[in-house]
């Protein structure tokens, strides 16, 4: 079943008010182009409803040792980087680009405990740009899996995205696949994992938040 994301109701309501006002003005204008404005208003409301859709997802069973995609989109980059903030060493970075037409509700990539949360104001480069991870407005999260493995992930705004929403707090236990926030109007999600995590994806593949398995964590895991 598909619903509307919690953060979308106010935006859709404002869009609907604008659309109704435009249609009323067009009706009383009696101009030949009034039908174009009717069409524009319908498209506006339709696009907003589409953007803020929030479909249910089939989270994989036995997911306690899985790394799951936190966002819908295309894997545009998989590379080795130095991650000094939370993992504090070598990590593999998986970057997922979200277009305007992807679902923008974000889900947790793994189960564990949130140990790090920080919001960074910044620029609005195109989300595909290699520097977007460091320069754009973003929110960083560090999650420690029960095995001790650290998972670092971030929401990154794009050229159109102007607001990040999340509800994670340090010290909170979390479950893989649960909704935790969204990015409005085109953006990128990065997931960084340390060496030893087996990855099963490649560049160019598409992901489904809460469903696509990015990799497996080795270790003792929960008792």
Long-range contacts (C-beta under 8 A, 24 or more apart in sequence): 1-55, 1-56, 2-53, 2-54, 2-55, 2-56, 3-53, 3-54, 3-55, 4-49, 4-52, 4-53, 4-54, 5-52, 5-53, 5-54, 5-104, 5-105, 5-182, 6-54, 7-52, 7-165, 7-182, 7-184, 8-48, 8-51, 8-52, 8-54, 9-52, 11-48, 11-52, 11-184, 12-45, 12-48, 12-49, 12-52, 15-44, 15-45, 15-48, 16-45, 18-44, 19-44, 19-45, 50-101, 51-100, 51-104, 51-184, 51-185, 52-104, 53-103, 54-103, 54-105, 54-179, 55-103, 57-107, 57-177, 57-208, 57-209, 57-210, 57-211, 58-210, 58-211, 59-176, 59-177, 59-210, 59-211, 60-177, 60-211, 60-213, 63-111, 63-175, 63-176, 63-177, 64-111, 64-146, 64-176, 64-221, 64-222, 65-145, 65-147, 65-216, 65-217, 65-218, 65-219, 65-221, 66-110, 66-176, 66-213, 66-215, 66-216, 66-217, 67-109, 67-110, 67-151, 67-191, 67-193, 67-197, 67-199, 67-213, 67-214, 67-215, 67-216, 67-217, 68-107, 68-108, 68-109, 68-110, 68-176, 68-177, 68-210, 68-211, 68-212, 68-213, 68-214, 69-96, 69-107, 69-109, 69-191, 69-207, 69-208, 69-209, 69-210, 69-211, 69-212, 69-213, 69-214, 70-96, 70-106, 70-107, 70-108, 70-109, 70-153, 70-189, 70-191, 70-209, 71-96, 71-98, 71-102, 71-104, 71-106, 71-107, 71-189, 71-207, 71-209, 72-96, 72-98, 72-102, 72-103, 72-104, 72-206, 72-207, 72-208, 72-209, 73-97, 73-98, 73-99, 73-102, 73-188, 73-189, 73-206, 73-207, 74-99, 74-204, 74-205, 74-206, 74-207, 75-201, 75-202, 75-203, 75-204, 75-205, 75-206, 75-207, 76-128, 76-188, 76-203, 77-130, 77-203, 78-199, 78-201, 78-202, 78-203, 81-192, 83-152, 83-192, 85-116, 85-140, 85-142, 85-152, 86-115, 86-116, 86-140, 86-142, 86-150, 86-152, 87-142, 87-150, 87-152, 87-192, 87-193, 87-194, 89-194, 90-194, 90-195, 91-152, 91-192, 91-193, 91-194, 91-195, 92-192, 92-193, 92-194, 92-195, 92-197, 92-199, 93-133, 93-190, 93-191, 93-192, 94-190, 94-191, 94-192, 94-193, 94-199, 94-201, 94-214, 95-133, 95-188, 95-189, 95-190, 96-188, 96-189, 96-190, 96-191, 96-207, 97-127, 97-128, 97-188, 98-127, 98-158, 98-183, 98-186, 98-187, 98-188, 98-189, 99-186, 100-160, 100-185, 100-186, 103-209, 104-182, 104-183, 104-184, 104-185, 104-187, 105-179, 105-181, 105-182, 105-209, 106-155, 106-166, 106-179, 106-180, 106-181, 106-182, 106-183, 106-189, 106-209, 107-176, 107-177, 107-178, 107-179, 107-180, 107-209, 107-210, 108-143, 108-174, 108-175, 108-176, 108-177, 108-178, 108-180, 109-143, 109-151, 109-153, 109-176, 109-191, 109-214, 110-143, 110-145, 110-151, 110-176, 110-217, 111-145, 111-146, 111-174, 111-175, 111-176, 112-143, 112-144, 112-145, 112-146, 112-151, 112-173, 112-174, 113-143, 113-144, 113-171, 113-172, 113-173, 113-174, 114-141, 114-142, 114-143, 114-168, 114-169, 114-170, 114-171, 114-172, 114-173, 114-174, 115-142, 115-143, 115-144, 115-170, 115-171, 116-140, 116-141, 116-142, 116-152, 116-170, 117-141, 117-142, 117-166, 117-168, 117-169, 117-170, 119-164, 122-157, 124-157, 124-158, 124-159, 124-161, 124-162, 125-158, 125-159, 126-158, 126-159, 127-156, 127-157, 127-158, 127-159, 127-161, 127-186, 127-187, 127-188, 128-188, 132-156, 132-158, 132-188, 133-188, 133-190, 137-164, 138-164, 139-164, 139-166, 139-181, 141-166, 141-168, 143-174, 145-217, 145-219, 145-221, 146-219, 146-220, 146-221, 146-222, 147-217, 147-218, 147-219, 147-220, 147-221, 148-219, 149-193, 149-194, 149-196, 149-197, 149-217, 149-219, 150-194, 151-191, 151-192, 151-193, 152-191, 152-192, 152-193, 153-189, 153-190, 153-191, 153-192, 154-189, 154-190, 155-181, 155-183, 155-187, 155-189, 156-183, 156-187, 156-188, 156-189, 156-190, 157-183, 157-187, 158-183, 158-185, 158-186, 158-187, 158-188, 159-186, 160-185, 160-186, 161-185, 161-186, 161-187, 177-210, 177-211
